[in-house]
């Protein structure tokens, strides 16, 4: 068997470029059902993804303004989601005043 003349192709060469590997846990968002997605579901998925991003990215002072803007957007989305959920649950419950 002939040996390669290019050292970067050698298997045990520590300076050879290594193939990129995907980090575990990163996968595209997929719904479990074939039903159409609602705005609320989309907002929940986006909020969860943004929270995971904030938790995974190391804090860098030069990106502090962008990070703070994303945190405020997440907070606003969570307020909208909780308001929508409380309105939906109130609409489902029978009124006790009658």
TIMI-2910 file (N, C-alpha, C, CB; in pm, 1 decimal, decimal comma, always signed):
<rs>
+----------+----------+----------+----------+----------+----------+----------+----------+----------+----------+----------+----------+------+
!      n_x !      n_y !      n_z !     ca_x !     ca_y !     ca_z !      c_x !      c_y !      c_z !     cb_x !     cb_y !     cb_z ! resn !
+----------+----------+----------+----------+----------+----------+----------+----------+----------+----------+----------+----------+------+
!    +84,0 !   -117,3 !     +0,0 !     +0,0 !     +0,0 !     +0,0 !    +88,8 !   +124,0 !     +0,0 !    -95,7 !     -0,4 !   +121,4 !  Unk !
!    +59,4 !   +215,0 !    -88,6 !   +141,7 !   +335,5 !   -103,8 !   +107,1 !   +437,4 !     +3,5 !   +122,8 !   +397,2 !   -243,6 !  Unk !
!   +206,8 !   +504,4 !    +51,0 !   +185,5 !   +609,7 !   +149,8 !   +160,3 !   +741,2 !    +80,3 !   +305,5 !   +621,5 !   +244,3 !  Unk !
!    +80,1 !   +823,4 !   +140,6 !    +49,0 !   +954,2 !    +85,0 !   +169,5 !  +1045,9 !    +95,7 !    -71,8 !  +1016,0 !   +156,2 !  Unk !
!   +188,9 !  +1128,5 !     -3,2 !   +297,1 !  +1227,0 !     -0,6 !   +253,1 !  +1355,3 !    +70,3 !   +343,6 !  +1258,9 !   -143,6 !  Unk !
!   +129,1 !  +1362,5 !   +107,2 !    +77,5 !  +1482,7 !   +173,7 !    +60,0 !  +1454,3 !   +322,7 !    -57,6 !  +1528,3 !   +110,1 !  Unk !
!   +141,1 !  +1516,4 !   +408,5 !   +133,9 !  +1487,0 !   +552,2 !     +1,6 !  +1529,4 !   +616,1 !   +247,8 !  +1555,4 !   +623,7 !  Unk !
!    -70,0 !  +1626,3 !   +554,9 !   -195,1 !  +1668,5 !   +616,9 !   -303,5 !  +1562,1 !   +606,3 !   -243,3 !  +1796,9 !   +553,6 !  Unk !
!   -280,0 !  +1460,3 !   +523,8 !   -376,9 !  +1352,9 !   +511,8 !   -346,7 !  +1235,1 !   +603,8 !   -382,4 !  +1305,7 !   +370,0 !  Unk !
!   -235,3 !  +1239,6 !   +671,1 !   -199,5 !  +1131,5 !   +762,8 !   -298,3 !  +1125,7 !   +878,6 !    -56,0 !  +1150,2 !   +815,6 !  Unk !
!   -335,4 !  +1006,9 !   +917,0 !   -437,6 !   +987,8 !  +1019,3 !   -394,2 !  +1040,4 !  +1156,2 !   -472,4 !   +841,0 !  +1030,0 !  Unk !
!   -273,9 !  +1018,8 !  +1195,0 !   -229,2 !  +1054,8 !  +1329,1 !   -154,7 !  +1187,7 !  +1333,7 !   -141,2 !   +946,3 !  +1383,8 !  Unk !
!   -165,5 !  +1267,1 !  +1230,3 !    -97,6 !  +1395,9 !  +1226,0 !   -175,6 !  +1496,0 !  +1311,6 !    -83,5 !  +1446,8 !  +1079,1 !  Unk !
!   -116,6 !  +1546,1 !  +1421,6 !   -190,8 !  +1636,1 !  +1510,2 !   -219,6 !  +1772,8 !  +1448,7 !   -114,5 !  +1654,9 !  +1637,8 !  Unk !
!   -143,9 !  +1814,9 !  +1347,2 !   -169,0 !  +1945,8 !  +1287,2 !   -256,9 !  +1937,2 !  +1162,6 !    -37,7 !  +2012,5 !  +1252,3 !  Unk !
!   -299,1 !  +1818,1 !  +1127,9 !   -386,4 !  +1801,0 !  +1011,5 !   -522,4 !  +1863,5 !  +1040,9 !   -401,9 !  +1650,4 !   +974,9 !  Unk !
!   -582,1 !  +1925,9 !   +943,2 !   -715,9 !  +1981,7 !   +967,4 !   -816,4 !  +1869,9 !   +996,4 !   -762,8 !  +2065,5 !   +845,6 !  Unk !
!   -893,9 !  +1890,9 !  +1098,5 !   -991,0 !  +1790,9 !  +1139,5 !  -1127,9 !  +1826,3 !  +1082,6 !   -996,8 !  +1779,7 !  +1293,4 !  Unk !
!  -1206,9 !  +1727,3 !  +1051,4 !  -1342,1 !  +1757,0 !  +1001,5 !  -1425,9 !  +1821,3 !  +1111,2 !  -1411,4 !  +1628,3 !   +949,9 !  Unk !
!  -1512,3 !  +1911,7 !  +1070,6 !  -1599,6 !  +1977,6 !  +1167,6 !  -1706,7 !  +1880,7 !  +1214,0 !  -1663,8 !  +2104,5 !  +1107,3 !  Unk !
!  -1735,4 !  +1885,7 !  +1340,5 !  -1838,5 !  +1800,8 !  +1398,8 !  -1948,6 !  +1888,7 !  +1454,3 !  -1780,2 !  +1709,0 !  +1509,2 !  Unk !
!  -2070,0 !  +1843,2 !  +1439,0 !  -2182,6 !  +1916,9 !  +1496,6 !  -2186,2 !  +1892,9 !  +1646,3 !  -2317,1 !  +1874,8 !  +1431,1 !  Unk !
!  -2219,4 !  +1995,9 !  +1718,8 !  -2232,3 !  +1982,1 !  +1862,3 !  -2356,8 !  +1901,4 !  +1895,6 !  -2237,0 !  +2119,6 !  +1929,8 !  Unk !
!  -2348,8 !  +1817,4 !  +1996,2 !  -2468,9 !  +1742,0 !  +2033,5 !  -2573,9 !  +1836,0 !  +2091,2 !  -2434,7 !  +1630,8 !  +2135,6 !  Unk !
!  -2697,3 !  +1802,8 !  +2067,9 !  -2805,0 !  +1883,8 !  +2120,9 !  -2857,0 !  +1988,0 !  +2024,2 !  -2760,1 !  +1950,4 !  +2244,2 !  Unk !
!  -2784,4 !  +2015,3 !  +1919,8 !  -2831,6 !  +2112,0 !  +1821,2 !  -2904,2 !  +2036,9 !  +1711,8 !  -2714,3 !  +2195,8 !  +1762,8 !  Unk !
!  -3030,6 !  +2064,6 !  +1702,0 !  -3108,8 !  +2001,1 !  +1597,2 !  -3215,7 !  +2100,3 !  +1553,1 !  -3172,3 !  +1866,3 !  +1646,4 !  Unk !
!  -3259,6 !  +2088,9 !  +1432,2 !  -3361,7 !  +2182,0 !  +1385,0 !  -3493,5 !  +2160,1 !  +1456,6 !  -3381,3 !  +2168,1 !  +1235,0 !  Unk !
!  -3570,6 !  +2265,5 !  +1465,6 !  -3700,7 !  +2257,9 !  +1530,4 !  -3797,7 !  +2184,9 !  +1439,2 !  -3753,8 !  +2398,8 !  +1565,5 !  Unk !
!  -3863,4 !  +2084,1 !  +1492,9 !  -3963,8 !  +2010,0 !  +1417,2 !  -4085,0 !  +1987,3 !  +1505,9 !  -3906,9 !  +1874,7 !  +1365,5 !  Unk !
!  -4199,0 !  +2002,7 !  +1445,0 !  -4322,2 !  +1974,4 !  +1517,3 !  -4347,8 !  +1824,8 !  +1516,4 !  -4441,6 !  +2050,7 !  +1455,7 !  Unk !
!  -4411,9 !  +1776,3 !  +1622,0 !  -4443,4 !  +1634,5 !  +1631,4 !  -4567,5 !  +1598,3 !  +1550,8 !  -4462,8 !  +1595,2 !  +1776,3 !  Unk !
!  -4644,1 !  +1698,1 !  +1514,4 !  -4767,7 !  +1671,7 !  +1441,6 !  -4763,1 !  +1737,7 !  +1304,5 !  -4889,4 !  +1721,8 !  +1521,1 !  Unk !
!  -4856,7 !  +1697,6 !  +1219,4 !  -4867,1 !  +1757,5 !  +1086,8 !  -4968,0 !  +1871,3 !  +1084,1 !  -4905,6 !  +1652,1 !   +984,6 !  Unk !
!  -5024,1 !  +1903,9 !  +1199,8 !  -5122,6 !  +2011,4 !  +1207,1 !  -5055,2 !  +2145,8 !  +1183,3 !  -5194,4 !  +2010,5 !  +1343,6 !  Unk !
!  -5128,8 !  +2243,0 !  +1132,1 !  -5071,2 !  +2376,5 !  +1110,9 !  -5032,0 !  +2439,7 !  +1244,3 !  -5171,3 !  +2467,9 !  +1036,0 !  Unk !
!  -4926,8 !  +2514,8 !  +1243,0 !  -4876,5 !  +2579,1 !  +1364,3 !  -4948,7 !  +2712,8 !  +1384,1 !  -4721,8 !  +2600,3 !  +1356,2 !  Unk !
!  -4983,1 !  +2742,7 !  +1507,8 !  -5049,7 !  +2869,1 !  +1539,2 !  -4945,4 !  +2973,8 !  +1574,4 !  -5150,7 !  +2851,6 !  +1655,5 !  Unk !
!  -4989,5 !  +3098,4 !  +1582,5 !  -4897,4 !  +3206,0 !  +1620,1 !  -4843,5 !  +3184,7 !  +1761,1 !  -4967,3 !  +3342,5 !  +1610,3 !  Unk !
!  -4929,0 !  +3137,1 !  +1850,5 !  -4885,8 !  +3111,6 !  +1987,8 !  -4778,7 !  +3004,5 !  +1995,1 !  -5003,9 !  +3071,1 !  +2072,9 !  Unk !
!  -4796,7 !  +2896,7 !  +1918,1 !  -4695,8 !  +2789,8 !  +1915,8 !  -4564,9 !  +2841,8 !  +1856,9 !  -4746,7 !  +2668,0 !  +1834,3 !  Unk !
!  -4574,5 !  +2922,4 !  +1753,5 !  -4453,8 !  +2977,3 !  +1692,3 !  -4380,7 !  +3068,9 !  +1789,7 !  -4488,6 !  +3053,6 !  +1563,8 !  Unk !
!  -4456,5 !  +3150,8 !  +1862,4 !  -4395,9 !  +3240,5 !  +1960,0 !  -4332,5 !  +3162,2 !  +2074,3 !  -4500,0 !  +3338,1 !  +2014,4 !  Unk !
!  -4397,3 !  +3055,0 !  +2118,7 !  -4339,6 !  +2970,4 !  +2223,6 !  -4208,9 !  +2906,7 !  +2177,3 !  -4439,4 !  +2861,3 !  +2265,3 !  Unk !
!  -4208,5 !  +2854,8 !  +2054,7 !  -4087,5 !  +2791,3 !  +2001,4 !  -3975,3 !  +2893,0 !  +1986,3 !  -4116,7 !  +2724,4 !  +1865,9 !  Unk !
!  -4008,5 !  +3012,0 !  +1938,4 !  -3907,8 !  +3116,5 !  +1921,4 !  -3851,7 !  +3162,2 !  +2055,9 !  -3967,4 !  +3235,6 !  +1846,4 !  Unk !
!  -3939,2 !  +3176,1 !  +2154,1 !  -3894,9 !  +3216,8 !  +2287,8 !  -3804,4 !  +3111,0 !  +2349,9 !  -4015,9 !  +3242,7 !  +2378,9 !  Unk !
!  -3841,3 !  +2984,5 !  +2336,4 !  -3757,8 !  +2876,7 !  +2391,4 !  -3622,3 !  +2873,0 !  +2322,6 !  -3828,1 !  +2740,7 !  +2376,4 !  Unk !
!  -3619,7 !  +2890,9 !  +2191,7 !  -3492,5 !  +2890,4 !  +2119,2 !  -3405,8 !  +3009,5 !  +2160,5 !  -3517,2 !  +2893,0 !  +1967,2 !  Unk !
!  -3467,1 !  +3125,3 !  +2178,9 !  -3390,9 !  +3243,6 !  +2221,0 !  -3334,5 !  +3225,2 !  +2361,7 !  -3479,6 !  +3369,4 !  +2215,9 !  Unk !
!  -3412,4 !  +3163,9 !  +2450,9 !  -3362,6 !  +3137,3 !  +2586,1 !  -3243,6 !  +3041,6 !  +2583,4 !  -3474,4 !  +3079,4 !  +2673,8 !  Unk !
!  -3253,9 !  +2936,4 !  +2501,9 !  -3141,0 !  +2842,8 !  +2489,5 !  -3018,2 !  +2913,7 !  +2433,3 !  -3179,0 !  +2723,2 !  +2399,3 !  Unk !
!  -3039,2 !  +3003,7 !  +2338,1 !  -2928,0 !  +3078,3 !  +2279,2 !  -2861,1 !  +3166,3 !  +2383,0 !  -2976,2 !  +3163,3 !  +2161,5 !  Unk !
!  -2940,7 !  +3239,5 !  +2460,6 !  -2885,6 !  +3327,1 !  +2565,1 !  -2805,2 !  +3245,8 !  +2666,1 !  -2998,9 !  +3404,3 !  +2637,1 !  Unk !
!  -2857,2 !  +3127,8 !  +2703,9 !  -2787,8 !  +3044,0 !  +2801,5 !  -2658,7 !  +2985,1 !  +2745,7 !  -2878,9 !  +2932,2 !  +2848,1 !  Unk !
!  -2655,0 !  +2958,5 !  +2614,1 !  -2540,1 !  +2889,9 !  +2555,1 !  -2426,5 !  +2984,8 !  +2517,2 !  -2584,0 !  +2813,4 !  +2433,3 !  Unk !
!  -2459,2 !  +3108,3 !  +2483,2 !  -2357,2 !  +3202,0 !  +2435,7 !  -2286,6 !  +3265,5 !  +2554,8 !  -2420,0 !  +3311,1 !  +2345,2 !  Unk !
!  -2154,1 !  +3265,0 !  +2554,1 !  -2082,6 !  +3327,7 !  +2665,7 !  -2102,9 !  +3479,5 !  +2664,4 !  -1931,9 !  +3293,8 !  +2659,1 !  Unk !
!  -2101,2 !  +3538,0 !  +2782,8 !  -2120,1 !  +3682,5 !  +2795,5 !  -1997,5 !  +3755,5 !  +2740,7 !  -2145,5 !  +3722,0 !  +2943,6 !  Unk !
!  -2022,7 !  +3848,1 !  +2648,7 !  -1916,3 !  +3930,8 !  +2592,6 !  -1955,8 !  +4077,1 !  +2609,1 !  -1890,1 !  +3895,9 !  +2442,1 !  Unk !
!  -1870,1 !  +4156,9 !  +2671,8 !  -1906,9 !  +4297,1 !  +2697,4 !  -1940,0 !  +4377,1 !  +2571,5 !  -1795,1 !  +4365,5 !  +2770,1 !  Unk !
!  -1874,3 !  +4347,7 !  +2460,8 !  -1899,7 !  +4424,9 !  +2339,3 !  -2035,8 !  +4391,8 !  +2276,8 !  -1788,9 !  +4399,6 !  +2237,9 !  Unk !
!  -2099,1 !  +4283,1 !  +2317,3 !  -2230,8 !  +4245,9 !  +2265,9 !  -2339,6 !  +4262,5 !  +2371,2 !  -2228,9 !  +4102,4 !  +2216,1 !  Unk !
!  -2310,5 !  +4338,5 !  +2475,4 !  -2403,0 !  +4351,5 !  +2587,3 !  -2534,5 !  +4416,7 !  +2546,1 !  -2338,8 !  +4431,8 !  +2698,3 !  Unk !
!  -2531,3 !  +4516,5 !  +2458,9 !  -2654,5 !  +4584,3 !  +2417,0 !  -2745,6 !  +4489,5 !  +2340,0 !  -2621,7 !  +4707,1 !  +2330,8 !  Unk !
!  -2688,1 !  +4410,2 !  +2249,0 !  -2767,6 !  +4314,8 !  +2172,7 !  -2824,5 !  +4206,1 !  +2262,8 !  -2683,6 !  +4252,3 !  +2061,8 !  Unk !
!  -2744,0 !  +4160,7 !  +2357,7 !  -2789,0 !  +4058,0 !  +2451,4 !  -2905,3 !  +4110,1 !  +2536,1 !  -2672,4 !  +4012,8 !  +2542,1 !  Unk !
!  -2892,7 !  +4233,2 !  +2583,6 !  -2998,5 !  +4292,0 !  +2665,4 !  -3125,9 !  +4310,3 !  +2583,6 !  -2953,1 !  +4426,6 !  +2723,6 !  Unk !
!  -3112,2 !  +4350,3 !  +2457,2 !  -3229,9 !  +4365,5 !  +2370,7 !  -3300,0 !  +4231,4 !  +2350,4 !  -3189,5 !  +4425,2 !  +2234,3 !  Unk !
!  -3223,2 !  +4124,2 !  +2333,6 !  -3282,5 !  +3991,7 !  +2317,3 !  -3351,5 !  +3946,6 !  +2445,8 !  -3175,3 !  +3889,8 !  +2276,3 !  Unk !
!  -3292,4 !  +3973,7 !  +2560,0 !  -3354,0 !  +3938,5 !  +2688,2 !  -3485,5 !  +4014,3 !  +2706,7 !  -3257,4 !  +3969,2 !  +2805,3 !  Unk !
!  -3487,5 !  +4142,7 !  +2669,8 !  -3611,2 !  +4221,0 !  +2680,6 !  -3717,6 !  +4168,9 !  +2584,3 !  -3583,2 !  +4369,6 !  +2652,8 !  Unk !
!  -3677,1 !  +4127,2 !  +2464,9 !  -3772,2 !  +4071,2 !  +2368,7 !  -3829,9 !  +3939,2 !  +2419,9 !  -3704,3 !  +4050,0 !  +2231,9 !  Unk !
!  -3746,5 !  +3857,5 !  +2483,3 !  -3794,2 !  +3732,0 !  +2542,2 !  -3896,0 !  +3762,2 !  +2651,9 !  -3675,6 !  +3648,8 !  +2599,1 !  Unk !
!  -3865,8 !  +3860,6 !  +2736,1 !  -3958,0 !  +3897,1 !  +2844,1 !  -4091,3 !  +3945,1 !  +2788,0 !  -3896,1 !  +4005,9 !  +2933,1 !  Unk !
!  -4086,5 !  +4026,6 !  +2684,9 !  -4209,8 !  +4074,6 !  +2622,0 !  -4290,8 !  +3961,5 !  +2561,9 !  -4177,8 !  +4176,6 !  +2514,9 !  Unk !
!  -4222,7 !  +3867,7 !  +2496,7 !  -4292,6 !  +3753,1 !  +2437,3 !  -4356,3 !  +3666,7 !  +2545,6 !  -4195,7 !  +3668,6 !  +2352,2 !  Unk !
!  -4288,0 !  +3650,0 !  +2658,1 !  -4344,2 !  +3570,5 !  +2766,8 !  -4466,9 !  +3638,7 !  +2828,2 !  -4238,1 !  +3546,0 !  +2874,6 !  Unk !
!  -4466,5 !  +3772,0 !  +2833,3 !  -4583,4 !  +3844,7 !  +2883,8 !  -4701,2 !  +3823,3 !  +2789,7 !  -4552,6 !  +3996,4 !  +2898,9 !  Unk !
!  -4677,2 !  +3833,0 !  +2659,4 !  -4783,8 !  +3812,2 !  +2561,6 !  -4837,9 !  +3669,8 !  +2572,0 !  -4732,8 !  +3840,0 !  +2418,4 !  Unk !
!  -4747,8 !  +3572,1 !  +2582,2 !  -4792,3 !  +3432,9 !  +2592,9 !  -4874,5 !  +3409,7 !  +2719,1 !  -4672,2 !  +3338,9 !  +2591,5 !  Unk !
!  -4829,6 !  +3463,0 !  +2832,2 !  -4903,5 !  +3440,7 !  +2956,9 !  -5038,7 !  +3511,5 !  +2953,1 !  -4821,4 !  +3489,6 !  +3077,7 !  Unk !
!  -5045,9 !  +3628,2 !  +2890,6 !  -5173,0 !  +3699,4 !  +2877,7 !  -5269,6 !  +3620,0 !  +2790,7 !  -5150,9 !  +3839,9 !  +2818,5 !  Unk !
!  -5219,5 !  +3567,2 !  +2679,3 !  -5304,1 !  +3486,8 !  +2590,4 !  -5353,0 !  +3360,5 !  +2659,4 !  -5227,9 !  +3450,0 !  +2463,2 !  Unk !
!  -5267,1 !  +3297,5 !  +2737,6 !  -5306,4 !  +3175,6 !  +2808,5 !  -5413,5 !  +3205,8 !  +2913,3 !  -5183,9 !  +3110,3 !  +2875,2 !  Unk !
!  -5397,1 !  +3316,1 !  +2987,9 !  -5494,8 !  +3347,9 !  +3091,8 !  -5629,3 !  +3385,8 !  +3030,3 !  -5443,2 !  +3461,8 !  +3180,7 !  Unk !
!  -5627,1 !  +3455,6 !  +2916,6 !  -5752,7 !  +3489,7 !  +2849,7 !  -5821,4 !  +3364,1 !  +2796,6 !  -5727,4 !  +3589,0 !  +2734,8 !  Unk !
!  -5743,7 !  +3271,5 !  +2743,0 !  -5800,8 !  +3147,3 !  +2690,8 !  -5858,8 !  +3062,9 !  +2803,1 !  -5695,0 !  +3067,5 !  +2614,3 !  Unk !
!  -5791,6 !  +3058,2 !  +2917,6 !  -5843,2 !  +2977,5 !  +3028,7 !  -5967,7 !  +3041,4 !  +3089,1 !  -5735,5 !  +2959,7 !  +3137,0 !  Unk !
!  -5977,2 !  +3174,2 !  +3090,8 !  -6095,5 !  +3241,7 !  +3142,1 !  -6214,0 !  +3219,6 !  +3048,6 !  -6068,4 !  +3391,8 !  +3159,9 !  Unk !
!  -6188,3 !  +3213,5 !  +2920,2 !  -6296,4 !  +3190,8 !  +2823,5 !  -6350,6 !  +3048,4 !  +2835,1 !  -6246,6 !  +3217,1 !  +2679,7 !  Unk !
!  -6268,7 !  +2953,1 !  +2873,6 !  -6310,8 !  +2814,2 !  +2886,1 !  -6387,0 !  +2787,3 !  +3014,3 !  -6191,7 !  +2724,0 !  +2878,9 !  Unk !
!  -6357,3 !  +2862,1 !  +3121,7 !  -6421,8 !  +2839,9 !  +3251,0 !  -6562,0 !  +2900,3 !  +3251,4 !  -6337,2 !  +2900,1 !  +3365,1 !  Unk !
!  -6660,0 !  +2830,0 !  +3307,2 !  -6794,7 !  +2889,5 !  +3317,5 !  -6794,6 !  +3000,9 !  +3420,8 !  -6900,2 !  +2782,0 !  +3355,1 !  Unk !
!  -6875,7 !  +3097,7 !  +3400,0 !  -6883,4 !  +3212,0 !  +3490,5 !  -6953,5 !  +3171,4 !  +3620,2 !  -6957,8 !  +3330,0 !  +3423,4 !  Unk !
!  -6896,9 !  +3210,6 !  +3733,7 !  -6954,7 !  +3179,1 !  +3863,6 !  -7053,0 !  +3286,5 !  +3909,5 !  -6844,5 !  +3162,2 !  +3966,7 !  Unk !
!  -7060,5 !  +3398,3 !  +3837,8 !  -7145,6 !  +3509,3 !  +3878,6 !  -7292,2 !  +3484,3 !  +3847,5 !  -7100,6 !  +3636,1 !  +3811,4 !  Unk !
!  -7324,4 !  +3393,1 !  +3760,0 !  -7464,8 !  +3371,1 !  +3724,1 !  -7535,1 !  +3275,9 !  +3815,2 !  -7474,8 !  +3320,9 !  +3585,6 !  Unk !
+----------+----------+----------+----------+----------+----------+----------+----------+----------+----------+----------+----------+------+
</rs>
